[in-house]
């Protein structure tokens, strides 16, 4: 898990940034074994009540990455906003 966000209403949000090591072997070749281990861990965390959001490392290198992240976190935080008392 790269980042864990805990919200006031006890949501547990996992942010993952996936580089090549999340889906490829040491030669850079796509590895079904590595990928299947990653998705198995996602399932395990989801069953434990975590929300998981993944970003491909390539996404974060794009020129519009800042705008995309700002939009994503705005939507994420509004989804997990504590209701007014």
C-alpha positions as CSV (number, residue, x, y, z in Angstrom):
1,X,0.0,0.0,0.0
2,X,1.5,3.3,-1.0
3,X,-0.8,5.6,0.9
4,X,-3.6,5.0,3.4
5,X,-6.2,7.7,4.0
6,X,-8.4,7.5,7.0
7,X,-11.5,9.7,6.9
8,X,-13.5,11.1,9.8
9,X,-16.3,8.6,9.2
10,X,-13.8,5.7,9.4
11,X,-13.4,5.0,5.7
12,X,-10.1,3.4,4.8
13,X,-8.8,4.4,1.4
14,X,-5.8,2.9,-0.2
15,X,-4.0,4.7,-3.0
16,X,-1.6,2.6,-5.1
17,X,0.8,3.9,-7.7
18,X,1.7,1.1,-10.0
19,X,5.0,1.1,-11.7
20,X,6.3,-1.7,-13.9
21,X,7.1,-3.9,-10.8
22,X,3.3,-4.4,-10.3
23,X,2.9,-6.3,-13.5
24,X,6.3,-7.3,-15.0
25,X,9.2,-9.5,-14.1
26,X,12.8,-8.2,-13.8
27,X,13.2,-8.3,-17.6
28,X,10.3,-6.0,-18.1
29,X,8.1,-8.8,-19.5
30,X,4.4,-8.8,-18.4
31,X,4.0,-11.4,-15.7
32,X,0.6,-13.0,-15.1
33,X,1.9,-14.3,-11.8
34,X,2.9,-10.9,-10.5
35,X,-0.4,-9.4,-11.7
36,X,-2.5,-12.1,-10.1
37,X,-0.7,-11.6,-6.8
38,X,-1.6,-7.9,-7.0
39,X,-5.3,-8.5,-7.7
40,X,-5.5,-11.1,-5.0
41,X,-4.2,-8.6,-2.5
42,X,-6.8,-6.1,-3.8
43,X,-9.5,-8.6,-3.1
44,X,-8.2,-9.3,0.4
45,X,-8.1,-5.6,1.3
46,X,-11.6,-5.0,-0.2
47,X,-13.0,-7.8,1.9
48,X,-11.4,-6.1,5.0
49,X,-13.3,-2.9,4.1
50,X,-10.7,-0.9,2.3
51,X,-11.5,1.2,-0.8
52,X,-8.6,0.8,-3.3
53,X,-7.7,3.3,-6.1
54,X,-4.8,2.5,-8.4
55,X,-2.9,4.9,-10.6
56,X,-0.5,3.7,-13.3
57,X,2.9,5.4,-13.0
58,X,2.6,6.5,-16.6
59,X,-0.6,8.5,-15.6
60,X,1.4,10.6,-13.2
61,X,4.0,11.5,-15.7
62,X,1.5,13.1,-18.1
63,X,1.4,16.9,-18.5
64,X,-2.2,17.0,-17.1
65,X,-1.4,14.8,-14.1
66,X,-1.9,17.6,-11.6
67,X,-5.3,18.5,-13.0
68,X,-6.3,14.8,-13.1
69,X,-5.2,14.3,-9.5
70,X,-6.9,17.5,-8.3
71,X,-10.2,16.3,-9.9
72,X,-9.8,12.8,-8.5
73,X,-9.1,13.9,-5.0
74,X,-11.9,16.5,-5.1
75,X,-14.4,13.7,-6.1
76,X,-13.0,11.2,-3.6
77,X,-13.2,13.6,-0.7
78,X,-16.7,14.7,-1.6
79,X,-17.7,11.1,-1.7
80,X,-16.3,10.5,1.8
81,X,-17.5,13.9,3.2
82,X,-18.9,13.8,6.7
83,X,-22.6,14.7,6.6
84,X,-23.5,18.1,8.2
85,X,-24.7,17.7,11.8
